[in-house]
Amino acid sequence: MPQIDVDEETDSYLAFAAALAGLTKGQVVARLVKQVQGAAALSGGAETEPASVRIYADYAGHRTFGLFVPGPGRIEITSGPLEGETFRTPSEAAREIVKHYNPGVSPHRNGWGFFFVAANGAPLQSLRHKPA
């Protein structure tokens, strides 16, 4: 069976993601590869907007689904009372969800940690572009 080498931090992350999703580490890697292949197939190699990624947030007993568009980083809400709304950033979307469900608290949230990737349960932060 083929094997891949990863550093300790990546192995820990894979173990965490696998435990959350009820999968093996290999299955987590396979899903990520399929997701990337699907995104590449959708773009067809053309200079188009990146494929969106299905995400969700759980807040105050409510799950809100949305789409994250990686290039511009915007969030399009696809379920719940904010369905159809589009936000420029994950944090802007997170603040609106908090304001809607719990208007009595400060709505300030970091959207990169508030939302999760639906395919694997990883924090949205895992898709954030890191500077070179």
C-alpha positions, 0 to 999 in steps of 0.5 A: 500500500502506498504511503505518504510522509507528513510532519507531526503537526499535519499528522495531528491535524489529520488525526483530529479531523478524522476523529471529528468526521469518524473517518481514518486519516487516509479517508480524510486525505482522500476526501480532500484530494477529491474536493481539490480535483472537483474544484479543478474540474469545475474551473476547467483551467479557465481564469474564472472565479474559484469554485465555492466550498460548502460551509456551515456554522453552529450558533445558539442551537442553529446550523446555518449553511453557506458557500465560501468563495475562496478568491474574493473570500465572500460568504453566501448564506444558503439556509436559515433566516439569512438565506440569500444574503452575501457578505464580503468576509467570513467575519461579516457573515459571522457577525450577522448570524450572531446579531440575528440569533442573539442580539443582546451580545457583542456580535464580533467574531472571527469568521475564519474560526466560526465557520467549518467546511461541510465536507470534512468539519475542518475550520474555514481557517484551513482554506485561508491563503497564507502569505508566501 
